[in-house]
Amino acid sequence: MKPKFRPGRALCLCAALVTVMPLPSQAAPAPWYLWRSQLDGALSCQQFSPGQAWSLDDGPFADPACRKRMASRK
C-alpha cells in the first residue's frame, strides 16, 4: 500500500524548518579572555575559565591570540 501525501504535515514541517534555520546565523562568536594562573602567574587565552586556580586578567578579545580587542557594544 502506497502512503498518502499529506499537505498539512508537509506545510507544518516547512514552517518549522523556516523558523528554526535562521537562528544559528544570528549568533555571534563567544569573546576570548586572558586568564592568569594564581599558582605561577602563567597566562592563557580562552573563551571560558580554565578552572578555579585561574582569574580573569583582561578582555574581551576578538581572536584566540588575545591581541584584537572587541568593539564595545553600547
C-alpha positions in Angstrom: 0.0 0.0 0.0 1.4 3.4 -1.0 1.5 6.1 1.7 -0.7 9.1 1.0 0.8 12.6 0.7 -0.4 14.8 3.5 -0.1 18.5 2.6 -0.9 19.6 6.1 2.1 17.8 7.5 4.4 19.0 4.8 3.3 22.6 5.4 3.9 22.2 9.1 7.4 20.7 8.5 8.3 23.5 6.1 7.1 26.2 8.5 9.1 24.6 11.4 12.3 24.5 9.3 11.9 28.1 8.1 11.6 29.4 11.6 14.4 27.4 13.1 17.0 27.6 10.3 17.9 31.3 10.5 18.7 31.2 14.3 22.3 29.9 14.1 23.2 32.6 11.6 22.2 35.3 14.2 24.6 34.0 16.9 27.9 35.9 17.5 31.1 34.0 18.4 32.0 34.0 22.1 34.6 36.5 23.1 38.1 35.5 24.2 39.6 36.4 27.6 43.1 36.4 29.1 43.3 34.3 32.2 46.1 34.4 34.8 47.1 31.4 36.9 47.0 32.0 40.6 49.7 29.3 41.1 52.5 30.5 38.8 51.2 33.6 37.0 51.1 31.9 33.6 48.7 33.5 31.0 46.2 31.6 28.9 43.8 33.0 26.3 40.5 31.1 26.4 36.8 31.7 25.9 35.8 30.2 29.3 37.6 29.9 32.7 40.1 27.1 32.7 39.3 26.4 36.4 39.3 27.7 39.9 43.0 28.4 40.0 42.6 31.0 37.3 41.5 34.6 37.5 40.3 36.9 34.7 43.2 39.2 33.7 42.0 41.1 30.6 39.4 41.0 27.8 37.3 40.6 25.9 39.2 39.9 22.7 38.1 39.0 19.2 40.8 36.5 18.3 42.2 33.3 20.0 45.6 35.0 20.5 44.1 37.7 22.7 45.5 40.6 20.6 42.5 42.2 18.9 40.2 43.9 21.3 36.5 43.6 20.7 34.5 46.7 20.0 32.4 47.7 22.9 28.6 47.2 22.5 26.6 50.2 23.7 
